[in-house]
Amino acid sequence: MKTTAYFREMRNRPDRAVIRDEWILRTMEAPGAGEVQDDGRIRQ
């Protein structure tokens, strides 16, 4: 999976170590419902 440097740095944090790549890929393939806020950000 293609990632940014920021993403890779965050994955190195101890509190993020439990997050599995499979979980990330599954979420990317089938994201949950969300709404676009006025500033363009997506709220989950």
A tleap script that builds the chain and sets N, CA, C and O, in Angstrom:
source leaprc.protein.ff14SB
mol = sequence {
  NMET LYS THR THR ALA TYR PHE ARG GLU MET
  ARG ASN ARG PRO ASP ARG ALA VAL ILE ARG
  ASP GLU TRP ILE LEU ARG THR MET GLU ALA
  PRO GLY ALA GLY GLU VAL GLN ASP ASP GLY
  ARG ILE ARG CGLN
}
set mol.1.N position { 0.847 -1.164 0.000 }
set mol.1.CA position { 0.000 0.000 0.000 }
set mol.1.C position { 0.895 1.229 0.000 }
set mol.1.O position { 1.910 1.272 0.695 }
set mol.2.N position { 0.517 2.207 -0.769 }
set mol.2.CA position { 1.274 3.449 -0.866 }
set mol.2.C position { 0.924 4.338 0.330 }
set mol.2.O position { -0.251 4.523 0.644 }
set mol.3.N position { 1.941 4.886 0.993 }
set mol.3.CA position { 1.715 5.709 2.184 }
set mol.3.C position { 2.564 6.966 2.149 }
set mol.3.O position { 3.497 7.089 1.355 }
set mol.4.N position { 2.219 7.891 3.023 }
set mol.4.CA position { 3.003 9.119 3.162 }
set mol.4.C position { 4.012 8.951 4.292 }
set mol.4.O position { 3.916 8.020 5.091 }
set mol.5.N position { 4.966 9.848 4.346 }
set mol.5.CA position { 5.960 9.821 5.424 }
set mol.5.C position { 5.279 10.038 6.772 }
set mol.5.O position { 5.653 9.410 7.763 }
set mol.6.N position { 4.285 10.920 6.817 }
set mol.6.CA position { 3.547 11.168 8.061 }
set mol.6.C position { 2.872 9.884 8.549 }
set mol.6.O position { 2.931 9.556 9.734 }
set mol.7.N position { 2.239 9.170 7.641 }
set mol.7.CA position { 1.576 7.915 7.997 }
set mol.7.C position { 2.581 6.916 8.569 }
set mol.7.O position { 2.317 6.288 9.594 }
set mol.8.N position { 3.717 6.771 7.918 }
set mol.8.CA position { 4.731 5.829 8.394 }
set mol.8.C position { 5.256 6.219 9.768 }
set mol.8.O position { 5.500 5.349 10.604 }
set mol.9.N position { 5.436 7.516 10.015 }
set mol.9.CA position { 5.888 7.973 11.330 }
set mol.9.C position { 4.843 7.675 12.405 }
set mol.9.O position { 5.191 7.261 13.511 }
set mol.10.N position { 3.579 7.882 12.088 }
set mol.10.CA position { 2.521 7.607 13.057 }
set mol.10.C position { 2.438 6.110 13.364 }
set mol.10.O position { 2.133 5.731 14.495 }
set mol.11.N position { 2.699 5.270 12.391 }
set mol.11.CA position { 2.664 3.820 12.604 }
set mol.11.C position { 3.783 3.364 13.529 }
set mol.11.O position { 3.682 2.286 14.115 }
set mol.12.N position { 4.830 4.137 13.678 }
set mol.12.CA position { 5.938 3.780 14.558 }
set mol.12.C position { 5.665 4.110 16.020 }
set mol.12.O position { 6.420 3.691 16.898 }
set mol.13.N position { 4.604 4.849 16.291 }
set mol.13.CA position { 4.279 5.198 17.674 }
set mol.13.C position { 3.819 3.955 18.431 }
set mol.13.O position { 3.113 3.119 17.866 }
set mol.14.N position { 4.206 3.821 19.697 }
set mol.14.CA position { 3.822 2.636 20.471 }
set mol.14.C position { 2.310 2.424 20.564 }
set mol.14.O position { 1.847 1.284 20.563 }
set mol.15.N position { 1.538 3.509 20.646 }
set mol.15.CA position { 0.091 3.359 20.773 }
set mol.15.C position { -0.577 2.971 19.458 }
set mol.15.O position { -1.766 2.653 19.446 }
set mol.16.N position { 0.157 2.991 18.359 }
set mol.16.CA position { -0.388 2.595 17.054 }
set mol.16.C position { 0.119 1.226 16.606 }
set mol.16.O position { -0.299 0.715 15.567 }
set mol.17.N position { 1.011 0.639 17.381 }
set mol.17.CA position { 1.643 -0.621 16.995 }
set mol.17.C position { 0.646 -1.778 16.874 }
set mol.17.O position { 0.895 -2.735 16.140 }
set mol.18.N position { -0.472 -1.696 17.582 }
set mol.18.CA position { -1.449 -2.789 17.557 }
set mol.18.C position { -2.331 -2.772 16.306 }
set mol.18.O position { -3.035 -3.745 16.035 }
set mol.19.N position { -2.300 -1.697 15.557 }
set mol.19.CA position { -3.131 -1.589 14.354 }
set mol.19.C position { -2.498 -2.414 13.238 }
set mol.19.O position { -1.344 -2.195 12.872 }
set mol.20.N position { -3.249 -3.345 12.711 }
set mol.20.CA position { -2.747 -4.256 11.677 }
set mol.20.C position { -2.992 -3.690 10.286 }
set mol.20.O position { -3.974 -2.986 10.051 }
set mol.21.N position { -2.077 -4.010 9.362 }
set mol.21.CA position { -2.234 -3.570 7.971 }
set mol.21.C position { -3.541 -4.081 7.375 }
set mol.21.O position { -4.173 -3.381 6.584 }
set mol.22.N position { -3.953 -5.291 7.743 }
set mol.22.CA position { -5.193 -5.861 7.212 }
set mol.22.C position { -6.397 -4.990 7.581 }
set mol.22.O position { -7.315 -4.818 6.780 }
set mol.23.N position { -6.383 -4.446 8.794 }
set mol.23.CA position { -7.485 -3.590 9.230 }
set mol.23.C position { -7.539 -2.314 8.393 }
set mol.23.O position { -8.613 -1.850 8.010 }
set mol.24.N position { -6.375 -1.764 8.120 }
set mol.24.CA position { -6.312 -0.534 7.330 }
set mol.24.C position { -6.808 -0.795 5.918 }
set mol.24.O position { -7.612 -0.029 5.386 }
set mol.25.N position { -6.329 -1.876 5.308 }
set mol.25.CA position { -6.756 -2.207 3.945 }
set mol.25.C position { -8.254 -2.473 3.873 }
set mol.25.O position { -8.916 -2.033 2.934 }
set mol.26.N position { -8.793 -3.190 4.860 }
set mol.26.CA position { -10.229 -3.489 4.874 }
set mol.26.C position { -11.041 -2.199 4.963 }
set mol.26.O position { -12.067 -2.062 4.296 }
set mol.27.N position { -10.591 -1.269 5.774 }
set mol.27.CA position { -11.293 0.009 5.917 }
set mol.27.C position { -11.207 0.834 4.635 }
set mol.27.O position { -12.170 1.502 4.260 }
set mol.28.N position { -10.059 0.789 3.965 }
set mol.28.CA position { -9.910 1.524 2.717 }
set mol.28.C position { -10.808 0.953 1.630 }
set mol.28.O position { -11.331 1.696 0.799 }
set mol.29.N position { -10.989 -0.368 1.632 }
set mol.29.CA position { -11.826 -1.016 0.624 }
set mol.29.C position { -13.313 -0.796 0.878 }
set mol.29.O position { -14.090 -0.719 -0.074 }
set mol.30.N position { -13.722 -0.693 2.121 }
set mol.30.CA position { -15.135 -0.540 2.462 }
set mol.30.C position { -15.283 0.455 3.607 }
set mol.30.O position { -15.564 0.056 4.737 }
set mol.31.N position { -15.098 1.744 3.333 }
set mol.31.CA position { -15.212 2.733 4.401 }
set mol.31.C position { -16.652 2.837 4.907 }
set mol.31.O position { -17.601 2.550 4.178 }
set mol.32.N position { -16.793 3.243 6.147 }
set mol.32.CA position { -18.111 3.439 6.727 }
set mol.32.C position { -18.723 4.738 6.231 }
set mol.32.O position { -18.122 5.457 5.433 }
set mol.33.N position { -19.906 5.025 6.703 }
set mol.33.CA position { -20.582 6.261 6.316 }
set mol.33.C position { -19.860 7.462 6.907 }
set mol.33.O position { -19.278 7.378 7.988 }
set mol.34.N position { -19.902 8.551 6.207 }
set mol.34.CA position { -19.281 9.769 6.684 }
set mol.34.C position { -19.967 10.963 6.074 }
set mol.34.O position { -20.724 10.826 5.113 }
set mol.35.N position { -19.713 12.118 6.614 }
set mol.35.CA position { -20.292 13.327 6.051 }
set mol.35.C position { -19.191 14.352 5.826 }
set mol.35.O position { -18.246 14.450 6.608 }
set mol.36.N position { -19.324 15.101 4.763 }
set mol.36.CA position { -18.341 16.131 4.445 }
set mol.36.C position { -18.742 17.402 5.191 }
set mol.36.O position { -19.865 17.888 5.059 }
set mol.37.N position { -17.807 17.926 5.972 }
set mol.37.CA position { -18.045 19.151 6.733 }
set mol.37.C position { -17.845 20.370 5.842 }
set mol.37.O position { -17.317 20.261 4.736 }
set mol.38.N position { -18.260 21.501 6.320 }
set mol.38.CA position { -18.152 22.757 5.544 }
set mol.38.C position { -16.731 23.063 5.105 }
set mol.38.O position { -16.519 23.656 4.048 }
set mol.39.N position { -15.747 22.658 5.921 }
set mol.39.CA position { -14.350 22.943 5.588 }
set mol.39.C position { -13.724 21.877 4.695 }
set mol.39.O position { -12.529 21.940 4.408 }
set mol.40.N position { -14.522 20.889 4.246 }
set mol.40.CA position { -14.029 19.868 3.331 }
set mol.40.C position { -13.535 18.597 3.999 }
set mol.40.O position { -13.288 17.599 3.322 }
set mol.41.N position { -13.386 18.620 5.324 }
set mol.41.CA position { -12.939 17.416 6.017 }
set mol.41.C position { -14.082 16.415 6.089 }
set mol.41.O position { -15.252 16.796 6.041 }
set mol.42.N position { -13.743 15.128 6.205 }
set mol.42.CA position { -14.752 14.086 6.290 }
set mol.42.C position { -14.891 13.644 7.735 }
set mol.42.O position { -13.914 13.259 8.376 }
set mol.43.N position { -16.094 13.701 8.231 }
set mol.43.CA position { -16.377 13.294 9.615 }
set mol.43.C position { -16.953 11.897 9.593 }
set mol.43.O position { -17.927 11.637 8.886 }
set mol.44.N position { -16.361 10.991 10.363 }
set mol.44.CA position { -16.825 9.601 10.405 }
set mol.44.C position { -17.738 9.374 11.549 }
set mol.44.O position { -18.225 8.259 11.738 }
savepdb mol mol.pdb
quit
